[in-house]
């Protein structure tokens, strides 16, 4: 592991700014009945808004709203159903001073969400759906390009690498090149190594140990390992809700290696850990 500075970049959304030179916490808001850790808890609009406001109070500067579970074996969500889950929550949260990210691969969903007040497109499929690249370029909003192979239903069969870190860097670079060729501005790109997606526990830990190497791509980085299975394996097989401390440790290691944004279920614990790290860095 190698310590790395955070990039000097700021995203501006009207009156809102997101300073990526400081570690930021993205709170996870799954408006789904079947997400792996919190499925069904915030499916109703009122519960979703209440949970988002709690995470904002705890220190989240970004809320990531997702209407489709991407866990292995998750049910397919029809397009209109995903829109119906996501857009009312965006409309309700758009009045608050928080950046809204949409966890979707569907161009129609991000278009509707941006019209309702969303700011960032977080795509686990790296803009591979039809018209995704063109939509991202036309909307001119930040996009998070994540590494995954296949689909959530097939990704575990594709977890074969010569060197996981080198392969992830190469495959992310390929998607970045395609995005740039489609007219997406470099300033609008963030990368995500895709912890848990088409990677077994050994892959994930090697990638976490060598995360600093992804800085060579030249883009801000998101780390999203919250409550993932490999964290549970390291803790002796505990279930998702018992992986809080392990997740916080993983996100702290990520920020030390250059991740600007961490995607967390447990916002307060993550924010507190990062405050300690920031205080140490100010003195040292």
TIMARVEX-175008 format. One record per residue (C-alpha): residue number from 1; residue in three letters; chain; x, y negated, z. Coordinates in steps of 0.2 Angstrom, whole numbers, plus 2048, in hexadecimal, padded with zeros to 3 digits. Layout:
# TIMARVEX-175008
<lodo pos="NUM" code="ALA" unit="A" u="X" v="Y" w="Z"/>
...
//
This chain:
# TIMARVEX-175008
<lodo pos="1" code="UNK" unit="A" u="800" v="800" w="800"/>
<lodo pos="2" code="UNK" unit="A" u="806" v="7EF" w="7FC"/>
<lodo pos="3" code="UNK" unit="A" u="7FF" v="7DE" w="803"/>
<lodo pos="4" code="UNK" unit="A" u="7F9" v="7D2" w="7F5"/>
<lodo pos="5" code="UNK" unit="A" u="7F2" v="7C0" w="7F6"/>
<lodo pos="6" code="UNK" unit="A" u="7E0" v="7BD" w="7F0"/>
<lodo pos="7" code="UNK" unit="A" u="7DE" v="7B5" w="7DF"/>
<lodo pos="8" code="UNK" unit="A" u="7DB" v="7A2" w="7DE"/>
<lodo pos="9" code="UNK" unit="A" u="7CA" v="7A2" w="7D6"/>
<lodo pos="10" code="UNK" unit="A" u="7B9" v="79A" w="7DA"/>
<lodo pos="11" code="UNK" unit="A" u="7A9" v="79E" w="7D2"/>
<lodo pos="12" code="UNK" unit="A" u="79C" v="790" w="7D2"/>
<lodo pos="13" code="UNK" unit="A" u="789" v="792" w="7D1"/>
<lodo pos="14" code="UNK" unit="A" u="781" v="781" w="7D2"/>
<lodo pos="15" code="UNK" unit="A" u="783" v="77C" w="7E4"/>
<lodo pos="16" code="UNK" unit="A" u="78A" v="78C" w="7E9"/>
<lodo pos="17" code="UNK" unit="A" u="79C" v="791" w="7E8"/>
<lodo pos="18" code="UNK" unit="A" u="7A5" v="7A2" w="7EB"/>
<lodo pos="19" code="UNK" unit="A" u="7B8" v="79F" w="7F0"/>
<lodo pos="20" code="UNK" unit="A" u="7C0" v="7AF" w="7EB"/>
<lodo pos="21" code="UNK" unit="A" u="7D1" v="7AA" w="7F3"/>
<lodo pos="22" code="UNK" unit="A" u="7C9" v="7AE" w="803"/>
<lodo pos="23" code="UNK" unit="A" u="7C1" v="7C0" w="807"/>
<lodo pos="24" code="UNK" unit="A" u="7AF" v="7C0" w="804"/>
<lodo pos="25" code="UNK" unit="A" u="7A2" v="7CD" w="80A"/>
<lodo pos="26" code="UNK" unit="A" u="794" v="7D3" w="7FE"/>
<lodo pos="27" code="UNK" unit="A" u="785" v="7DA" w="808"/>
<lodo pos="28" code="UNK" unit="A" u="77D" v="7E9" w="801"/>
<lodo pos="29" code="UNK" unit="A" u="76A" v="7E8" w="7FE"/>
<lodo pos="30" code="UNK" unit="A" u="763" v="7F8" w="7F6"/>
<lodo pos="31" code="UNK" unit="A" u="751" v="7F5" w="7F2"/>
<lodo pos="32" code="UNK" unit="A" u="74F" v="808" w="7EE"/>
<lodo pos="33" code="UNK" unit="A" u="747" v="817" w="7F6"/>
<lodo pos="34" code="UNK" unit="A" u="756" v="822" w="7F3"/>
<lodo pos="35" code="UNK" unit="A" u="767" v="81A" w="7F6"/>
<lodo pos="36" code="UNK" unit="A" u="773" v="825" w="7FF"/>
<lodo pos="37" code="UNK" unit="A" u="775" v="81B" w="80F"/>
<lodo pos="38" code="UNK" unit="A" u="766" v="810" w="811"/>
<lodo pos="39" code="UNK" unit="A" u="759" v="816" w="804"/>
<lodo pos="40" code="UNK" unit="A" u="747" v="810" w="808"/>
<lodo pos="41" code="UNK" unit="A" u="74C" v="805" w="817"/>
<lodo pos="42" code="UNK" unit="A" u="74B" v="7F5" w="80C"/>
<lodo pos="43" code="UNK" unit="A" u="740" v="7FB" w="7FE"/>
<lodo pos="44" code="UNK" unit="A" u="731" v="7EF" w="802"/>
<lodo pos="45" code="UNK" unit="A" u="734" v="7DC" w="7FE"/>
<lodo pos="46" code="UNK" unit="A" u="732" v="7D6" w="80F"/>
<lodo pos="47" code="UNK" unit="A" u="73E" v="7E2" w="817"/>
<lodo pos="48" code="UNK" unit="A" u="74B" v="7DF" w="809"/>
<lodo pos="49" code="UNK" unit="A" u="74A" v="7CC" w="80C"/>
<lodo pos="50" code="UNK" unit="A" u="74B" v="7CE" w="81F"/>
<lodo pos="51" code="UNK" unit="A" u="75B" v="7D9" w="81D"/>
<lodo pos="52" code="UNK" unit="A" u="763" v="7CD" w="811"/>
<lodo pos="53" code="UNK" unit="A" u="760" v="7BE" w="81D"/>
<lodo pos="54" code="UNK" unit="A" u="768" v="7C9" w="82B"/>
<lodo pos="55" code="UNK" unit="A" u="777" v="7CC" w="820"/>
<lodo pos="56" code="UNK" unit="A" u="779" v="7BA" w="81C"/>
<lodo pos="57" code="UNK" unit="A" u="778" v="7B6" w="82E"/>
<lodo pos="58" code="UNK" unit="A" u="786" v="7C3" w="831"/>
<lodo pos="59" code="UNK" unit="A" u="791" v="7BA" w="825"/>
<lodo pos="60" code="UNK" unit="A" u="78E" v="7C2" w="814"/>
<lodo pos="61" code="UNK" unit="A" u="791" v="7B5" w="806"/>
<lodo pos="62" code="UNK" unit="A" u="78A" v="7C0" w="7F8"/>
<lodo pos="63" code="UNK" unit="A" u="77B" v="7CB" w="7F8"/>
<lodo pos="64" code="UNK" unit="A" u="77B" v="7DA" w="7EC"/>
<lodo pos="65" code="UNK" unit="A" u="76A" v="7DF" w="7E7"/>
<lodo pos="66" code="UNK" unit="A" u="767" v="7F0" w="7DF"/>
<lodo pos="67" code="UNK" unit="A" u="757" v="7F8" w="7D9"/>
<lodo pos="68" code="UNK" unit="A" u="75F" v="809" w="7D3"/>
<lodo pos="69" code="UNK" unit="A" u="768" v="815" w="7DD"/>
<lodo pos="70" code="UNK" unit="A" u="779" v="81B" w="7D5"/>
<lodo pos="71" code="UNK" unit="A" u="77C" v="829" w="7E1"/>
<lodo pos="72" code="UNK" unit="A" u="77F" v="83B" w="7D9"/>
<lodo pos="73" code="UNK" unit="A" u="76E" v="842" w="7D4"/>
<lodo pos="74" code="UNK" unit="A" u="764" v="832" w="7D7"/>
<lodo pos="75" code="UNK" unit="A" u="754" v="831" w="7CE"/>
<lodo pos="76" code="UNK" unit="A" u="753" v="827" w="7BE"/>
<lodo pos="77" code="UNK" unit="A" u="74A" v="816" w="7C0"/>
<lodo pos="78" code="UNK" unit="A" u="73F" v="80F" w="7B2"/>
<lodo pos="79" code="UNK" unit="A" u="744" v="7FE" w="7AC"/>
<lodo pos="80" code="UNK" unit="A" u="734" v="7F5" w="7B2"/>
<lodo pos="81" code="UNK" unit="A" u="735" v="7FD" w="7C3"/>
<lodo pos="82" code="UNK" unit="A" u="747" v="7F7" w="7C5"/>
<lodo pos="83" code="UNK" unit="A" u="741" v="7E5" w="7C1"/>
<lodo pos="84" code="UNK" unit="A" u="732" v="7E6" w="7CC"/>
<lodo pos="85" code="UNK" unit="A" u="73E" v="7EB" w="7DB"/>
<lodo pos="86" code="UNK" unit="A" u="74B" v="7DE" w="7D8"/>
<lodo pos="87" code="UNK" unit="A" u="744" v="7CE" w="7D1"/>
<lodo pos="88" code="UNK" unit="A" u="738" v="7CA" w="7E0"/>
<lodo pos="89" code="UNK" unit="A" u="746" v="7CC" w="7EC"/>
<lodo pos="90" code="UNK" unit="A" u="751" v="7C1" w="7E1"/>
<lodo pos="91" code="UNK" unit="A" u="743" v="7B4" w="7E1"/>
<lodo pos="92" code="UNK" unit="A" u="741" v="7B4" w="7F4"/>
<lodo pos="93" code="UNK" unit="A" u="754" v="7B3" w="7F7"/>
<lodo pos="94" code="UNK" unit="A" u="757" v="7A6" w="7EA"/>
<lodo pos="95" code="UNK" unit="A" u="752" v="798" w="7F6"/>
<lodo pos="96" code="UNK" unit="A" u="760" v="79C" w="802"/>
<lodo pos="97" code="UNK" unit="A" u="772" v="797" w="800"/>
<lodo pos="98" code="UNK" unit="A" u="77A" v="7A8" w="7FC"/>
<lodo pos="99" code="UNK" unit="A" u="781" v="7AF" w="7EC"/>
<lodo pos="100" code="UNK" unit="A" u="776" v="7BD" w="7E4"/>
<lodo pos="101" code="UNK" unit="A" u="77D" v="7CB" w="7DB"/>
<lodo pos="102" code="UNK" unit="A" u="773" v="7D8" w="7D2"/>
<lodo pos="103" code="UNK" unit="A" u="779" v="7EA" w="7D2"/>
<lodo pos="104" code="UNK" unit="A" u="772" v="7F0" w="7C1"/>
<lodo pos="105" code="UNK" unit="A" u="777" v="7F7" w="7B0"/>
<lodo pos="106" code="UNK" unit="A" u="768" v="7F1" w="7A7"/>
<lodo pos="107" code="UNK" unit="A" u="769" v="7E1" w="79D"/>
<lodo pos="108" code="UNK" unit="A" u="756" v="7DE" w="79F"/>
<lodo pos="109" code="UNK" unit="A" u="758" v="7DF" w="7B2"/>
<lodo pos="110" code="UNK" unit="A" u="766" v="7D3" w="7B3"/>
<lodo pos="111" code="UNK" unit="A" u="75D" v="7C7" w="7A7"/>
<lodo pos="112" code="UNK" unit="A" u="74E" v="7C7" w="7B2"/>
<lodo pos="113" code="UNK" unit="A" u="758" v="7C5" w="7C2"/>
<lodo pos="114" code="UNK" unit="A" u="762" v="7B6" w="7BB"/>
<lodo pos="115" code="UNK" unit="A" u="752" v="7AE" w="7B6"/>
<lodo pos="116" code="UNK" unit="A" u="74C" v="7B0" w="7C8"/>
<lodo pos="117" code="UNK" unit="A" u="75C" v="7A9" w="7CF"/>
<lodo pos="118" code="UNK" unit="A" u="76A" v="7B6" w="7D0"/>
<lodo pos="119" code="UNK" unit="A" u="77C" v="7B2" w="7CC"/>
<lodo pos="120" code="UNK" unit="A" u="787" v="7C2" w="7CA"/>
<lodo pos="121" code="UNK" unit="A" u="785" v="7D2" w="7C0"/>
<lodo pos="122" code="UNK" unit="A" u="78C" v="7E1" w="7C9"/>
<lodo pos="123" code="UNK" unit="A" u="78C" v="7EF" w="7BD"/>
<lodo pos="124" code="UNK" unit="A" u="793" v="801" w="7C2"/>
<lodo pos="125" code="UNK" unit="A" u="792" v="806" w="7B0"/>
<lodo pos="126" code="UNK" unit="A" u="79E" v="7F8" w="7AA"/>
<lodo pos="127" code="UNK" unit="A" u="792" v="7F0" w="79D"/>
<lodo pos="128" code="UNK" unit="A" u="790" v="800" w="793"/>
<lodo pos="129" code="UNK" unit="A" u="77D" v="800" w="791"/>
<lodo pos="130" code="UNK" unit="A" u="776" v="7FA" w="780"/>
<lodo pos="131" code="UNK" unit="A" u="777" v="7E7" w="77F"/>
<lodo pos="132" code="UNK" unit="A" u="780" v="7E5" w="790"/>
<lodo pos="133" code="UNK" unit="A" u="78F" v="7DD" w="789"/>
<lodo pos="134" code="UNK" unit="A" u="785" v="7D1" w="77F"/>
<lodo pos="135" code="UNK" unit="A" u="77A" v="7CC" w="78D"/>
<lodo pos="136" code="UNK" unit="A" u="788" v="7C9" w="799"/>
<lodo pos="137" code="UNK" unit="A" u="791" v="7BE" w="78C"/>
<lodo pos="138" code="UNK" unit="A" u="780" v="7B4" w="789"/>
<lodo pos="139" code="UNK" unit="A" u="77C" v="7B2" w="79C"/>
<lodo pos="140" code="UNK" unit="A" u="78E" v="7AC" w="79F"/>
<lodo pos="141" code="UNK" unit="A" u="78E" v="7B2" w="7B1"/>
<lodo pos="142" code="UNK" unit="A" u="79B" v="7BB" w="7BB"/>
<lodo pos="143" code="UNK" unit="A" u="79B" v="7CE" w="7B8"/>
<lodo pos="144" code="UNK" unit="A" u="7A2" v="7DC" w="7C3"/>
<lodo pos="145" code="UNK" unit="A" u="7A9" v="7EA" w="7B8"/>
<lodo pos="146" code="UNK" unit="A" u="7AB" v="7FA" w="7C1"/>
<lodo pos="147" code="UNK" unit="A" u="7B4" v="80A" w="7BD"/>
<lodo pos="148" code="UNK" unit="A" u="7AA" v="819" w="7BB"/>
<lodo pos="149" code="UNK" unit="A" u="7A9" v="828" w="7AF"/>
<lodo pos="150" code="UNK" unit="A" u="799" v="82F" w="7A8"/>
<lodo pos="151" code="UNK" unit="A" u="789" v="82C" w="7B2"/>
<lodo pos="152" code="UNK" unit="A" u="785" v="82F" w="7C4"/>
<lodo pos="153" code="UNK" unit="A" u="77E" v="83F" w="7BF"/>
<lodo pos="154" code="UNK" unit="A" u="78E" v="845" w="7B6"/>
<lodo pos="155" code="UNK" unit="A" u="79C" v="83B" w="7BE"/>
<lodo pos="156" code="UNK" unit="A" u="7A1" v="848" w="7CB"/>
<lodo pos="157" code="UNK" unit="A" u="7A5" v="854" w="7BC"/>
<lodo pos="158" code="UNK" unit="A" u="7B1" v="847" w="7B5"/>
<lodo pos="159" code="UNK" unit="A" u="7BC" v="844" w="7C4"/>
<lodo pos="160" code="UNK" unit="A" u="7CC" v="84A" w="7BC"/>
<lodo pos="161" code="UNK" unit="A" u="7DB" v="83E" w="7BA"/>
<lodo pos="162" code="UNK" unit="A" u="7ED" v="83F" w="7B6"/>
<lodo pos="163" code="UNK" unit="A" u="7F0" v="831" w="7C2"/>
<lodo pos="164" code="UNK" unit="A" u="7E0" v="829" w="7C9"/>
<lodo pos="165" code="UNK" unit="A" u="7E7" v="818" w="7CC"/>
<lodo pos="166" code="UNK" unit="A" u="7EF" v="817" w="7BB"/>
<lodo pos="167" code="UNK" unit="A" u="7E0" v="81E" w="7B2"/>
<lodo pos="168" code="UNK" unit="A" u="7D4" v="812" w="7BB"/>
<lodo pos="169" code="UNK" unit="A" u="7DF" v="803" w="7B6"/>
<lodo pos="170" code="UNK" unit="A" u="7E0" v="809" w="7A4"/>
<lodo pos="171" code="UNK" unit="A" u="7CD" v="80C" w="7A3"/>
<lodo pos="172" code="UNK" unit="A" u="7C8" v="7FC" w="7AB"/>
<lodo pos="173" code="UNK" unit="A" u="7D4" v="7F3" w="79F"/>
<lodo pos="174" code="UNK" unit="A" u="7CA" v="7FB" w="791"/>
<lodo pos="175" code="UNK" unit="A" u="7BA" v="7F5" w="797"/>
<lodo pos="176" code="UNK" unit="A" u="7C1" v="7E3" w="79A"/>
<lodo pos="177" code="UNK" unit="A" u="7C8" v="7E3" w="788"/>
<lodo pos="178" code="UNK" unit="A" u="7B6" v="7E7" w="782"/>
<lodo pos="179" code="UNK" unit="A" u="7AE" v="7DA" w="78D"/>
<lodo pos="180" code="UNK" unit="A" u="7BA" v="7CC" w="787"/>
<lodo pos="181" code="UNK" unit="A" u="7B8" v="7D1" w="775"/>
<lodo pos="182" code="UNK" unit="A" u="7A5" v="7CF" w="778"/>
<lodo pos="183" code="UNK" unit="A" u="7A7" v="7BD" w="77D"/>
<lodo pos="184" code="UNK" unit="A" u="7A7" v="7C0" w="790"/>
<lodo pos="185" code="UNK" unit="A" u="7B2" v="7B2" w="798"/>
<lodo pos="186" code="UNK" unit="A" u="7C2" v="7B8" w="7A2"/>
<lodo pos="187" code="UNK" unit="A" u="7BD" v="7AD" w="7B0"/>
<lodo pos="188" code="UNK" unit="A" u="7AC" v="7B7" w="7B2"/>
<lodo pos="189" code="UNK" unit="A" u="7B4" v="7C8" w="7B4"/>
<lodo pos="190" code="UNK" unit="A" u="7B7" v="7D1" w="7C4"/>
<lodo pos="191" code="UNK" unit="A" u="7BD" v="7E3" w="7C5"/>
<lodo pos="192" code="UNK" unit="A" u="7B7" v="7F1" w="7D1"/>
<lodo pos="193" code="UNK" unit="A" u="7C1" v="802" w="7D2"/>
<lodo pos="194" code="UNK" unit="A" u="7B1" v="80C" w="7D5"/>
<lodo pos="195" code="UNK" unit="A" u="7B5" v="815" w="7E5"/>
<lodo pos="196" code="UNK" unit="A" u="7AA" v="824" w="7E6"/>
<lodo pos="197" code="UNK" unit="A" u="7A6" v="824" w="7D4"/>
<lodo pos="198" code="UNK" unit="A" u="7AD" v="833" w="7CA"/>
<lodo pos="199" code="UNK" unit="A" u="7BB" v="835" w="7D8"/>
<lodo pos="200" code="UNK" unit="A" u="7BD" v="841" w="7E5"/>
<lodo pos="201" code="UNK" unit="A" u="7C4" v="83D" w="7F7"/>
<lodo pos="202" code="UNK" unit="A" u="7D6" v="83F" w="7F2"/>
<lodo pos="203" code="UNK" unit="A" u="7D3" v="834" w="7E3"/>
<lodo pos="204" code="UNK" unit="A" u="7CB" v="827" w="7EE"/>
<lodo pos="205" code="UNK" unit="A" u="7D8" v="826" w="7FB"/>
<lodo pos="206" code="UNK" unit="A" u="7E6" v="825" w="7EE"/>
<lodo pos="207" code="UNK" unit="A" u="7DD" v="817" w="7E5"/>
<lodo pos="208" code="UNK" unit="A" u="7DB" v="80E" w="7F6"/>
<lodo pos="209" code="UNK" unit="A" u="7ED" v="810" w="7FA"/>
<lodo pos="210" code="UNK" unit="A" u="7F2" v="809" w="7E9"/>
<lodo pos="211" code="UNK" unit="A" u="7E4" v="7FC" w="7E7"/>
<lodo pos="212" code="UNK" unit="A" u="7F1" v="7EE" w="7E6"/>
<lodo pos="213" code="UNK" unit="A" u="7F6" v="7F5" w="7D5"/>
<lodo pos="214" code="UNK" unit="A" u="7E5" v="7EF" w="7CD"/>
<lodo pos="215" code="UNK" unit="A" u="7EB" v="7DD" w="7D0"/>
<lodo pos="216" code="UNK" unit="A" u="7F6" v="7DF" w="7C0"/>
<lodo pos="217" code="UNK" unit="A" u="7E6" v="7DE" w="7B6"/>
<lodo pos="218" code="UNK" unit="A" u="7E4" v="7CC" w="7BB"/>
<lodo pos="219" code="UNK" unit="A" u="7D2" v="7CB" w="7C1"/>
<lodo pos="220" code="UNK" unit="A" u="7CA" v="7C9" w="7D2"/>
<lodo pos="221" code="UNK" unit="A" u="7C5" v="7DA" w="7DA"/>
<lodo pos="222" code="UNK" unit="A" u="7B7" v="7E1" w="7E3"/>
<lodo pos="223" code="UNK" unit="A" u="7B9" v="7F0" w="7EF"/>
<lodo pos="224" code="UNK" unit="A" u="7A9" v="7FA" w="7F3"/>
<lodo pos="225" code="UNK" unit="A" u="7AD" v="809" w="7FE"/>
<lodo pos="226" code="UNK" unit="A" u="7A0" v="806" w="80B"/>
<lodo pos="227" code="UNK" unit="A" u="79A" v="816" w="813"/>
<lodo pos="228" code="UNK" unit="A" u="7A0" v="820" w="805"/>
<lodo pos="229" code="UNK" unit="A" u="7A2" v="833" w="806"/>
<lodo pos="230" code="UNK" unit="A" u="7B5" v="833" w="806"/>
<lodo pos="231" code="UNK" unit="A" u="7B4" v="827" w="816"/>
<lodo pos="232" code="UNK" unit="A" u="7A9" v="834" w="81E"/>
<lodo pos="233" code="UNK" unit="A" u="7B5" v="842" w="819"/>
<lodo pos="234" code="UNK" unit="A" u="7C4" v="839" w="822"/>
<lodo pos="235" code="UNK" unit="A" u="7B9" v="838" w="831"/>
<lodo pos="236" code="UNK" unit="A" u="7B5" v="84A" w="832"/>
<lodo pos="237" code="UNK" unit="A" u="7A5" v="84B" w="828"/>
<lodo pos="238" code="UNK" unit="A" u="79B" v="83E" w="831"/>
<lodo pos="239" code="UNK" unit="A" u="78B" v="838" w="829"/>
<lodo pos="240" code="UNK" unit="A" u="789" v="827" w="820"/>
<lodo pos="241" code="UNK" unit="A" u="784" v="81C" w="82F"/>
<lodo pos="242" code="UNK" unit="A" u="793" v="822" w="839"/>
<lodo pos="243" code="UNK" unit="A" u="79F" v="81C" w="82C"/>
<lodo pos="244" code="UNK" unit="A" u="79F" v="80A" w="832"/>
<lodo pos="245" code="UNK" unit="A" u="7B0" v="808" w="839"/>
<lodo pos="246" code="UNK" unit="A" u="7B8" v="813" w="82B"/>
<lodo pos="247" code="UNK" unit="A" u="7B0" v="808" w="81E"/>
<lodo pos="248" code="UNK" unit="A" u="7B6" v="7F8" w="827"/>
<lodo pos="249" code="UNK" unit="A" u="7C8" v="7FF" w="827"/>
<lodo pos="250" code="UNK" unit="A" u="7C7" v="803" w="815"/>
<lodo pos="251" code="UNK" unit="A" u="7C1" v="7F1" w="810"/>
<lodo pos="252" code="UNK" unit="A" u="7CE" v="7E9" w="81B"/>
<lodo pos="253" code="UNK" unit="A" u="7DB" v="7F4" w="812"/>
<lodo pos="254" code="UNK" unit="A" u="7D3" v="7EE" w="801"/>
<lodo pos="255" code="UNK" unit="A" u="7D4" v="7DC" w="805"/>
<lodo pos="256" code="UNK" unit="A" u="7E6" v="7DD" w="80B"/>
<lodo pos="257" code="UNK" unit="A" u="7EA" v="7E4" w="7F9"/>
<lodo pos="258" code="UNK" unit="A" u="7E1" v="7D6" w="7F0"/>
<lodo pos="259" code="UNK" unit="A" u="7CE" v="7D9" w="7F0"/>
<lodo pos="260" code="UNK" unit="A" u="7C5" v="7C9" w="7F1"/>
<lodo pos="261" code="UNK" unit="A" u="7B4" v="7D1" w="7F4"/>
<lodo pos="262" code="UNK" unit="A" u="7AE" v="7E0" w="7FE"/>
<lodo pos="263" code="UNK" unit="A" u="79D" v="7E8" w="7FC"/>
<lodo pos="264" code="UNK" unit="A" u="797" v="7ED" w="80D"/>
<lodo pos="265" code="UNK" unit="A" u="788" v="7F5" w="816"/>
<lodo pos="266" code="UNK" unit="A" u="78E" v="7EF" w="827"/>
<lodo pos="267" code="UNK" unit="A" u="791" v="7DC" w="825"/>
<lodo pos="268" code="UNK" unit="A" u="794" v="7D6" w="836"/>
<lodo pos="269" code="UNK" unit="A" u="7A2" v="7E3" w="83A"/>
<lodo pos="270" code="UNK" unit="A" u="7AA" v="7E0" w="829"/>
<lodo pos="271" code="UNK" unit="A" u="7AA" v="7CD" w="82B"/>
<lodo pos="272" code="UNK" unit="A" u="7B1" v="7CE" w="83D"/>
<lodo pos="273" code="UNK" unit="A" u="7BF" v="7D9" w="837"/>
<lodo pos="274" code="UNK" unit="A" u="7C3" v="7CD" w="829"/>
<lodo pos="275" code="UNK" unit="A" u="7C3" v="7BE" w="835"/>
<lodo pos="276" code="UNK" unit="A" u="7D1" v="7C6" w="83F"/>
<lodo pos="277" code="UNK" unit="A" u="7DB" v="7CA" w="82F"/>
<lodo pos="278" code="UNK" unit="A" u="7D9" v="7B8" w="829"/>
<lodo pos="279" code="UNK" unit="A" u="7DE" v="7B1" w="83A"/>
<lodo pos="280" code="UNK" unit="A" u="7ED" v="7BB" w="83A"/>
<lodo pos="281" code="UNK" unit="A" u="7F2" v="7B6" w="828"/>
<lodo pos="282" code="UNK" unit="A" u="7F0" v="7A3" w="82D"/>
<lodo pos="283" code="UNK" unit="A" u="7FD" v="7A5" w="83B"/>
<lodo pos="284" code="UNK" unit="A" u="809" v="7B0" w="831"/>
//
